[in-house]
Structures are given as structure tokens and as C-alpha cells.
Amino acid sequence: MQRTANPGNPQHTLMSPEHYLARAHALRSATFAHAIDALVRRVTGHVGRAVQWLNSHPVIS
């Protein structure tokens, strides 16, 4: 008898193309959401620093 890392019915251990595509789509969506979150945090930080800089430098009129 041959030993396998994942014993059981091969039909249940192999991923169907539909399941693979669904997991790939979920991963891509999560990665995209993470990238958007990082971009928003970076922009918010830049805006916050710009506002602080403007507040610390009074306008000469």
C-alpha cells in the first residue's frame, strides 16, 4: 500500500477548476483590498503631515 501525505479519496483531495478559480479570485480581491488600504493610509499620512506643516507656518499677508 502506498502512503500519501493526504490520504483519502483522490476525488476529494484534488481541487476542482471552479474551486481553484474561486480561491484565486478571493486571494486577488484580498490582495487588492490590502493594497487600497495601504494606499489610503499613506495618502492620509501625507495629508496629515501637510496640514501640520501648513499650521506651523503662518501665511504672510
C-alpha positions as CSV (number, residue, x, y, z in Angstrom):
1,M,0.0,0.0,0.0
2,Q,1.4,3.4,-1.0
3,R,1.5,6.1,1.7
4,T,0.4,9.6,0.8
5,A,0.6,12.9,2.6
6,N,-3.1,13.4,2.3
7,P,-4.8,10.0,2.4
8,G,-8.4,9.6,1.3
9,N,-10.4,9.6,-1.9
10,P,-8.4,11.5,-4.6
11,Q,-11.7,13.0,-5.8
12,H,-12.0,14.9,-2.5
13,T,-8.3,15.9,-2.2
14,L,-8.0,17.4,-5.7
15,M,-9.2,20.9,-6.2
16,S,-11.8,21.4,-9.0
17,P,-11.1,24.2,-11.5
18,E,-14.1,26.1,-10.2
19,H,-12.8,25.9,-6.7
20,Y,-9.3,26.9,-7.8
21,L,-10.7,29.9,-9.7
22,A,-12.9,30.9,-6.7
23,R,-9.9,30.8,-4.3
24,A,-7.7,32.7,-6.8
25,H,-10.4,35.4,-7.1
26,A,-10.7,35.6,-3.3
27,L,-6.9,35.9,-2.9
28,R,-6.7,38.6,-5.7
29,S,-9.6,40.5,-4.1
30,A,-8.0,40.4,-0.7
31,T,-4.6,41.5,-2.1
32,F,-6.3,44.4,-4.0
33,A,-8.2,45.4,-0.8
34,H,-4.9,45.3,1.2
35,A,-3.2,47.5,-1.5
36,I,-6.0,50.0,-1.4
37,D,-5.9,50.1,2.4
38,A,-2.1,50.7,2.3
39,L,-2.5,53.5,-0.3
40,V,-5.3,55.2,1.8
41,R,-3.1,55.1,4.9
42,R,-0.1,56.5,3.0
43,V,-2.2,59.4,1.5
44,T,-3.8,60.1,4.8
45,G,-0.4,60.3,6.5
46,H,0.9,62.7,3.8
47,V,-2.2,64.9,4.1
48,G,-1.9,65.0,7.8
49,R,1.8,66.0,7.7
50,A,1.0,68.7,5.1
51,V,-1.8,70.1,7.3
52,Q,0.6,70.1,10.3
53,W,3.2,71.9,8.2
54,L,0.8,74.5,7.0
55,N,-0.5,75.1,10.5
56,S,3.1,75.6,11.8
57,H,3.9,78.1,9.0
58,P,1.6,81.1,9.2
59,V,0.7,82.7,5.9
60,I,2.4,86.1,5.3
61,S,-0.1,88.5,4.0
